[in-house]
């Protein structure tokens, strides 16, 4: 398994420029969503791809915006 497939709380905090306590809440929320979908989750870590999808960093959102 690749080492960078999961983000730690520190990574989330740095990426979103928020405190570690708020980043932990985000990780908990995302993991709850994944668990509800039937995935196995790891406390304090979140799947990088899912994080990027849920935070609008995963694709070319600029091309999807309407003026």
C-alpha positions in Angstrom: 0.0 0.0 0.0 1.3 3.5 -0.8 2.3 5.7 2.1 0.6 8.7 0.7 -2.9 7.2 0.2 -3.9 8.5 3.6 -3.7 12.0 5.1 -3.0 12.5 8.8 -4.7 15.3 10.8 -1.5 17.4 10.4 -1.7 17.1 6.6 -5.4 18.1 6.6 -4.7 21.1 8.9 -1.8 22.2 6.6 -3.8 21.7 3.4 -6.8 23.7 4.6 -4.9 26.2 6.7 -6.9 25.4 9.9 -6.0 24.3 13.4 -5.3 20.7 14.2 -8.4 20.5 16.4 -10.6 21.6 13.6 -8.8 19.3 11.1 -9.5 16.4 13.5 -13.2 17.2 13.3 -13.0 17.2 9.5 -11.3 13.9 9.5 -13.9 12.4 11.9 -16.7 13.7 9.7 -15.2 12.3 6.5 -14.5 9.0 8.2 -18.1 8.8 9.4 -19.2 9.3 5.8 -16.9 6.6 4.6 -18.0 4.2 7.3 -21.6 4.8 6.5 -20.8 3.7 2.9 -19.3 0.5 4.2 -15.6 1.3 4.1 -13.1 0.5 6.8 -11.6 3.7 8.3 -8.5 4.5 10.4 -8.9 6.9 13.3 -6.9 10.1 12.7 -6.4 9.5 9.0 -8.5 10.0 6.0 -8.3 8.6 2.5 -6.5 11.3 0.4 -8.7 10.8 -2.7 -11.9 11.1 -0.7 -10.6 14.2 1.1 -9.8 15.8 -2.2 -13.2 15.0 -3.7 -15.1 16.4 -0.7 -13.0 19.6 -0.4 -13.3 20.4 -4.2 -9.6 20.0 -4.8 -9.8 16.8 -6.9 -10.4 18.1 -10.4 -10.8 21.0 -12.6 -13.6 22.7 -10.8 -12.8 26.0 -12.7 -14.1 24.4 -15.9 -17.4 23.4 -14.2 -18.1 26.9 -12.8 -20.9 29.0 -14.3 -20.7 32.7 -14.5 
